[in-house]
Amino acid sequence: MICQTVKKGTDCFLMKSTGCSFPGGSCKPIIESCEGCGKVTEINNLKYCVSYPDPASRWVAGTCNLATHIKRDVEQIKKKINPLKASKKGIRS
Ligand code: SF4
């Protein structure tokens, strides 16, 4: 449905006929780590993420996986690949 709260006019899966179903009832602003990301949008002088309603939660367990302003090195990405799944897919490290 079309958002009627923070990102008015954008299509959002969290918007229901009863209102925003996200805890708290609306998107939360970005955090400092998000500054410089290409997914930041400014609405009413506040900055929000176009992909996540709660940007802070994307940084709890490390780097946000959709961040456009962070360059990850190959070793960091390899560590995240499950070795068992990688062998099944034929991925070599
Ligand atoms: S994609 Fe990640 S880093 Fe970029 S604004 Fe959203 S939460 Fe922040």
Boltz pocket constraint, residues with backbone or C-beta under 6 A from the ligand:
constraints:
  - pocket:
      binder: B
      contacts: [[A, 30], [A, 33], [A, 34], [A, 37], [A, 38], [A, 39], [A, 40], [A, 48], [A, 49], [A, 50], [A, 51], [A, 52], [A, 54], [A, 55], [A, 56], [A, 58], [A, 64], [A, 65], [A, 66], [A, 67], [A, 68]]
      max_distance: 6.0
